Each structure stands twice: as C-alpha cells, then as structure tokens.
Amino acid sequence: MKSLLVEDNAADARLIREMLKESSVECFQLHHEVRLSSALERLRKEQFDVVLLDLGLPDAQGMQTLAMTQTASATIPIVVLTGRDDRHFALEAVGAGAQDYLVKGRFDGELLVRTIRYAVQRKRAEEEIRKLNAELEQRVVERTAQLHRANQQLLKEIAERKQAEEALRASEERWAITLQSIGDAVMSTDTAGKIVFMNDVAQKLTGWPLAEAKEKDLDTVFHIVQETTRTRQESPVAKVIRQGQVVGLADSTLLIRRDGAELLIEDSGAPIRNREGRIQGVVLVFHDVSERRKMEKVLRDSERLATTGRLAATIAHEIHNPLDLVGNLLYLIQTGTKEEDTRQYIAAASEELERLAKMTQQMLTFQRDSAKPVTVHLGEVLDSVLALYHRKIESSSIKIDKDIQLPDSIVAQPGELRQVFANLVGNAIEAVRREDGRIRLRVHASRDWRDERRGLRVLIADNGSGITAALQKQIFEPFLTTKGESGTGLGLWIATGIVGKYRGTVRVRSSTREGRSGSCFSVFFPSEM
C-alpha cells in the first residue's frame, strides 16, 4: 500500500515509519514530505492509497491544511495526525472530510495500521456509494422521462382507440348491411364452434333462423356430409383453428338442411384474428352449386360422348384392316388349299379376331365406370389409354417413354381417370404426329409446392409445337378449342374438374421455341383426398 506522510516533526515521522515497517499485516511504501506545498505537488503527480496528514505544518495550519489536501486528492482517504486530544476538534476534522484521526503519542503500530486500512475501505465505500447514487439518479431521470413518454403515448392510444371504436362501430354497421346484401351465405362462430352470426342467405340455406341457431354448435346447424360416401365431414371450425389459415372444404359436399333437404355447396373458412394475431373465431362463406353442378354434368356427359365417339371412330378404323385380313383368309380356306396352309390361315384369323376382342374390351372398359371409388393403379389406366390409341401411335411412329414408379395407386373412379388421361394423351398425340414425335409418361411420388401436400404426380410431356403464352392463360377455360369443328373445347376444362374433385390440380408448362418446343401437363393427386 502506497502512503504519503505529511509531517514536519522528524521524530514523529521516524516513529510512524518504524511502526509501519514492523507491521506484519500490510506492506507499506511510505513517502515523507515536510511542507504542505511539496506534498500537494506530489499528490498531483503520483497516485497514493492514503495520506497521513499533520495539521500543524509550517506553511499551513489546522483545517486549512485539510481543505487544501482534499482539493489536491479528492479520491484519496486522509487520516489526520494531531497533537490535540480534543474530541470536538477531531469531530470537526472528520466533518471536514477526513476519514479518521489519530492523536500523537496515543497510538501504537496496530492501531495505526487498522486506522489506515479502515480509512481506505471507508473511502472506497463512499466512492462506490457516490457512484451508485449518481447511477441511480441517472436511472431515475431516465425512468421519469420514460414514464412521461409512456403516459403521453397512453393518452394518445386512448384517444386513438376511442376513434377506432367509433370507426369500428360505423364499420360494423356497414359490414352488417353488406353481409346481408351479398349473395353468398355467411356464418361466424367463436373458437368453440358456437354460432355467433348468420346472414339471411345462410339462414335460408340451412333452414335455421339466427334467433334459434345462435349459441348452438356449428355441427348442429351446418350439417355437411360427403356426397358419395355420406360420411360426416370434418368441422370447418376445427380445421381452420388447427391449420390457422383459410381452408376450403372438399368438393362434393352436401349440406343437409334442417328440413332434411340436401344442397350441394362450395365453401371456405377463414380465421378471425384480433389485433395481437390470436384467433378469436371463424367465418364461413358458402353458396349453393346444385344447379351449376347439374349443368357441368350435362357438359361432362357431352364431352364424354364426344370422346367416346372419337375413340369409336379410331377403333372402327383399326378394326377395318383386321376384318379385311380375316375375310381374305376365309376366302383362301374356302377356295381349297392344302391342309397345312388351312391350319396356318385359321391360326392367323384367330390371332386377328383375338386382337379385335381386346380392342372392343378396352372400349367397354373405357365407357364403363364403377359406382364407388376403388383402388386404381395409374400405370394400368395409362396402359389402357395407350392401347386405345395404339394404331394411331404406331402409324405415326411416335415413341412412347414410360416411367411408372411404385406405388402408383389412388382411390378414385377408373372411368373418370381414363377420361382425363385419354384427353391429355390424345392431345399429345395430335401435337407430335411427325417422324421424331415423342411422348413421355411418368408417375412418381411428389408434393404440391403450394401447401406441401404429399401425393402422386403424373407427367404427360411431348415435343410438339408447344402452346403460346397467351393461349396457356385460357387453356383450361370451357369452349376454348384449337381443333376447329372436331373439338368441343370442353376436354381440358372437364379434366381439371375431375381432378379437382379429388382435391388435385392440373398445370401446364409449354414452350414454342424452335428446337426446344413442347408441352408438359402435370396432374397431381394428394394422398389425403
């Protein structure tokens, strides 16, 4: 510990030096000055841990000595040395800034060391307290400023909220009028699925007046089942809350009214969120599509008949040549030939008749459909479609590349899938009827990039002339055709409708660039329909 002794009495200075030297507790470095002016100069240049100050110096006296020393060493503790055994004088010295005092001739080495150590510790504690007080004052000032700003912000928010509440009331009135005026049915529930609101259309379609439906479970008022299987559909509220986003119910959804009548509907549900983003309820929007579905069925049946007619013409053309060959073979047999030749003619005729039987069976299979969805292998469906177009593919020298990855099965109605792929494969054949024509068919496991659903994807790609960008935007619209009088313009539209029935999608990519032209139709079927 580095100490500065300011003492003009040589005997006292020597005694203090001896006391500190003999101390076994601390290792003191003692520096001695006789005059206050020299001590003050030294304090400005060097750092000391403690000052031992005699108040009776030749160049300053009493409290003046203490004051001048404090000015030069504000952070260094001062222990006053005095020859006056006066309690009031000692208290005056401590009150003026000294950490402690010692009366000359009344202390030994142990007391001196203990007093020095206490003075140092006390000074450090005072400095720490002073520092903490300064920090506390700063924090109080900052916190006061924060509270003031928060108070101003709160007053502003209260005013804004009042304005917002007034605007909300006005908005609610407008929305109530709007919801009653729109043509769709609108219902809202809380997170437990209890009815909160129904517009007039919703009351009419469900058969429930709002006064009776309010606070009832949604499943009681909004009773929906799957059209074909009659199984109860999942509650839209549960589905929306689980996924936390807008959801649409499956196609072929039947709403069973309060009076037992059934309506085909399309609907969607969306979460109602508060300002913090938490879901507070669900809103359902739905409408009756019974009449539209009847019209779509008429159009689908029309296209199916047209497709069947085109395939029948193709098969009739393919049947013509084998029948001619069978007729010629029968003529040869009738005109009398060798027995060995007759057997060969009969075998050839039987082979041609067997091929004709397979063609007609394919035609019947294409036209026939099961009453309920069954497990269908997409590879087998594509094979049956290719068999129907076999003659056209062979006569045009079109190369078919197939890549069917297992498993390739979905639950569907086979006739509907054959109609979809007959349309897409038939279009591809028309696009590549040339010497280097190529069609690639691929079935593989995939995901829907929009919502990450797992499922199966069927790719039907060709190297034809491609589809222009303008036409791609309209290609799935009804009555759009590029085949003139021979086309109905319903094929792709119906294909997308059938795939949509299974919650799937149909997309197209195409290029008309020379040397790299072609089209790729992608059909996706989700695993969970």
PyMOL commands that set and color helices and strands:
alter all, ss='L'
color gray80, all
select helices_A, chain A and resi 10-21+36-45+63-72+87-95+109-181+200-206+210-213+218-221+236-243+290-334+339-367+378-388+390-395+414-431+469-472+484-486+491-501
alter helices_A, ss='H'
color red, helices_A
select strands_A, chain A and resi 2-6+29-33+50-54+56-57+60-61+78-82+100-103+185-190+195-198+223-226+247-248+253-256+262-273+279-288+374-377+399-404+409-412+438-447+454-462+505-511+518-526
alter strands_A, ss='S'
color yellow, strands_A
deselect
rebuild
show_as cartoon
